[in-house]
């Protein structure tokens, strides 16, 4: 079944839902210290919100396929959107930090669930045009990444506090949930999920351990840099909340454009080792430049370097695991597991470093995480994986 007029509106609404996932991931960055201050916390305590957001994803991503297979894709999406609207509203009105952590953890799990179900829905509604449609969907998710930080920055600039910002977000999600309930969707294909034995098999593949470590380091370092960048720009460099958000948005914009460009370089073949080493170097140089310069022009050039470095690292590293097996769903669950594990740990540790020594030192520390990532791929990853020639 090709993409038809009957599927156009359902695909559009599904992409809007996926965009919500992307907005959810990045809107926290400009608000993190304000939320922490509301609960009387410093950088380290505020950074635990990053951990709370991702910690549930570590385990939830392993059972998402089972849930989809059990209740169906459309029902799963409706439940995810309604649940996300409710917990976001609850988070906006939480008055105890423990309750806020529990609710933002639920938000993270449901946002990831919405993305997974949404990607599956787009693929199911357009199997013949799947590559083009999924590329477009990832592009829209990139727009959501940019939009998340800009949304928070604009609302702060307009005088709204973080509670109002998340309350409005919950209303927007509820509106999408209503649309999802009333729009007619085509009949969906069934969805199979890998068993526990298969998951254990891939988890114990020793030749993939360096790949899992690389995923842990990359997603954690990406979350640390993009998560704390807006705070660094406002607290250390004196930028307004709007400009600080624009800085983070610029990084995500370059990442999005870079991934689209890389996806179009079919036939230009490089080894994973070469590309990852190069991009890690670019990213580390950009971070060190951003942490060390005071001239605005050089700082914004540094942001472009960071975005360029981040652009293709995720698909390159993930491909080394996906190419190792024939069950993409099971392997992708493990990819997300280790990635979210890194996102739950590293940004929090960087926040603790910022509390102890300042965010400038914390940014430098994140540059060393990228250096470690490059070293893992170059020196630890088996040659049959790292020297595989990959079409970017």
N, C-alpha and C positions, 0 to 999 in steps of 0.2 A: 504494500500500500504506500503510494507516494504521498507527499504532503499535499492535501487537497484543501479546498475552501472550508470544508467542514471541520478540518483540524486547525485552521489558522488561528481562530480565536482561543481554543483550548491551549495551543502552544504558546500564544502570547501571554495568557494568564499564568501559565506554568513558569514562563521566563520571569514574569514579575515576581512570582513567589521565590524563585532562585535569587533574584536581585535582593530580596529581603534578607536572605542568608548572608549575602556579601555585605550589605549595609550593617547588619548586626555585628559582623566581625571587626569592622573598622571604626564604627561610631564611638566605641568605648575609649579610644586613644585620647581624643581631646578632653574627655570628661574624667579621666581616671583619677587625677589628683583632687578634683572637686568633689567627687564621690567619697574619696578617702577622707578629705578634710571634713566632710559632713558627719563622718563617723569618728573624727578625732584621730586620724591615722596619718603617718608619714608616707614616704615613697615605698618603703618595704611593705607596709600593711596594705597600701593601695594596690601594689603589684600583685597581691594575693588574689585580686579580682580576676586577673588574667588566668591564674592557676584554676580558680573556681570555674571560669567560663569553659576551659578546655578539659578539665579533669574528667567530667562525665563522658566527653567524647571518646576518651581512651577506650572505654568499655562499650559504649553505645554503638560505635561504628562496627563492632563485631557481631551485633545482633540485628542491625538494620535490615539486612537481607531476609532474615527469618520473619521479621514483622511484616515486611512487604508481601512475602509469600503467604502469610497467614491471613491477612485482612484485605489484600488487594491494594493497588497503587493509588487509585483515586481516594479511597477511604483513608489510606495512610496519609495522603497529602492534606485532606480536610482535617483529620485529627491533629496533624502537626501544626497547621496554621492556627487552628482554634486554641490549641495548647500554648503555642508561642504567644499569641495575643494575651492570654490570661496571665502567664507567668511574667511577661514584660510589664503588664499593668501592676502586678504584685510587686515586682522589683522596684518600680518607680515609687511605691508607697511603703516600702520596707523601712522600719525604724530601728531595727537591730542588725548589726553587721553580719551575724550568723545567718539570719533570714535572707539578707541580701545575697550572701554567697551561695546559699542553696538555690535561690531563684535564678541567679545569673548562670549557675551551673545547668539548670534545666533549660534556660534560654540557649546556651551553647549546644546542648545535645539536640534540641529540637531544630535549631538552625541547620545543623549538619544533616539531620534527618530530612528536612525539607529539600536541601540540596541534592541528596542522594536519590530521593523519590522523584524529584523534578527532572534530574538528568535521565532517569529511567523512563519517565513519561514521555519526554521529548524524543528519546530514541525509539520508543514503542509507537508513537504516532507518526513517525517519519523514518521507517527503517531504510527505505531506498536512498533518502537524502540525509541519512544520519550524520555523516561526517560534516557536511555543510551546516546542518542545523545545530549540532553540538558545538561546532566552532563558534557559531553566532551566539549560542547560549553562554559559552565561556566569555565571549566578549561582553555580553550584557552583565555577567557576574563581575567583570572588571570594572564596568561603569558603576556598579553598586559599591565596589570597594572604594572608588573615588568619591562617590556620592555620600558614603557613610561619614567620612571625616568632614566633608564640606557641610553636610546637614548639621552635625554637632557644632561646627564652628559658626555657621550662620545663625543658629538658634542662640548660641552664647552671645554673639554680637548683638542680637536683637533683644537681649536681656532675659532670656529664659534660663531657668536653672536645670540641672540634670534630671530632676524628677519630672518636670514638664516635658522635657525632650523625650524621655522614654514613654511617658503617657501618650503623647501624640503618636509615637511609633506604634504603640499597642493598638490605637484606633485605626491606623493605616493597615496593619496586618489583619485586623478584624474585617475591614472592608474587602480585602483580597480574599479572605476566607468565605465571605458571603458570596462573592462572585464565583468562587470555585464550587460552591454548593449549588448554584442555580444554572450554571452553564452546562450544556449537554456535551459530554465527552464521548468519543468513539469507543467501541469495545476494545479492552486491553488484553494483551497476551499475558499468560501466566509468568511467574518469576520463580526460578529455582535458586536455592541457597546451598552453599557448600556445607558439609557436615563438620563436626568437631574434629574428627580424625584427619580430615583434609587440612583443616586450619593448623592442627598440630604438626602435620608434615611440613608445611611451609615455614612454620615458626622455628622448626629445628634444622632448617637447611643452613649448615655452617658457612657455605660459600656466600650466603646472602646476609650474614651478620654485619659486614661492613656497610652494606646498603642500608640496613635498618638503622645503624648508627649514624650514617650520613643523613637519613631522613630526620632522625631525632635532632641532630645539630642544625640542619637547615631550617626546618619549620620553627624551631625554638629561637634561632638567631633572627630570622625574619620577623617573628612576633616581637622580639625584644626591640629591634631597631624601629620598626614602624609603630610599635606600641608606645615607646617612650619619646619618639622624635618630637611630637607636638609639645610635650611637657618641657623638653630641652629647649626648644625654640622660644617658648614663652617665659620660662623661669631663668634660663641662662643668657639668652640673647635679647630678651625684651620685646619679642614680637607679640602682637595682639592675638587673642584667641583665633580670630578669623584667619590671619596670615599664618599662624602656626598650623592650623588645620589645612590651609592651602599647601603648605610645605609637604605634609604627609600625603595629601591628595596628589601632588605632583609626582611623588615617588610611585604611587599606585598607578597613575596614568602612564608613566614610562614602563612600568612592569607590564601593563595590559597591552600597550602598543608593541613592546618588545616581543611578547609571546605571540601576538598575531603575525608579526614580521617573521619570527623564527618558524612559525608553522607554515609559512609560505615558501621557505627555502628548501623546497623539495629537490633532491638531487645534489645538494651541497652537503657533503658527508665529512664528518669529523669523528674522532673518538670521544667517548664520554669523558675519559681522563683529561684530554686536552681542553675540552670545552669547560668542564667544571673547574679545573685549575685556573683557567683564564678568568672566568666569571667571578670566582671567589676572590681573586686578586683585585679585580676591578671594584668589587663591593667593599673589600677591606680598605682600599685606597680612598674610596669615597667616604667611608665612615670616619677614617682618621683625618681626612681633610675637613669634614664637617665639624669634628670635635676640636680641631686645632686652629681654624681660621676665624677672623673677625670681620673680614671684608664681605659684605652681602653677596656680591657677584660670585666670589669663589665658593661661598656656602651653597648657593643655588646650583652651581656647577657640580658640587659634591653630591647634592640630592639627585641630580641626573645620573651621576655615576652609580649611586646606590641602586636606583631603579633599574639601570642597565644590568648591573651585576645580578640582581634578583630575578630578572625576567625569565630566563630559561632554566634556572637551577632545578626548580621543582619538577618539570616534566622530564628533564634529563635523568635525574636521580631515580624518579619513580619508574622510568622506562627500564632501568636495569633489573628491577624486580618483576615488572609485568612481562618482560621478554623471557623470563626464566620459567614461566609456567603457562598452562593452557586454560586455567580457570581465573579469568581476570577479576571476577567478583571477590573470590577468596583472597587473592593476592592484594587487591585494592584495600580490603579490610585491614590487612596487616600494614600496608603502606600508611593508611590513615591512623592506625593504632600508634605506630612509632612516631609519626609526625605530631599527633596531638599530645603525646607524652612529652615531646620536646617543648611544645607550646605551653604546656602546663608547668614546666620546670624552669626553663631558661629565662623567660621574661621576669619571673618572680626573683630569681637569683640576681639578675641585672638590676632590678629595683632595690634589692638589699645592698648591692654595691653602690648604687646611687645614694642611698641613705647614709652610707658610711663614708664615702669619698667624693660624692658629687656626681651628677649625671654626665659630666664631661668624661670622667674616668670610666663610668659605666659604659658609655658609647665605645670607648677604646677597648674595653673588655669584650664587647660584642664583635669588634673587628677580629679579635683573636679567635673567637668561635668560628668565624668564616675561614680563618687560616687553618684551624684544626679540621674543618670540613674538607678543605682542599687536600690536606695531608692524608686524611682517611681514604679519599678516592684515589689519590696518586700512589700511596704506599701500602694500603691495607686491602683494597678491593682486588679480588682475583683478576688476572689479566684477561681471562676469557669473558669477563664482564666489563671491566673498565676500558679495555681496548677495542670493544665492539664498536664498529662504525655505525653511527646513528644519524639518520636524517633528522635534522633539528625540527 
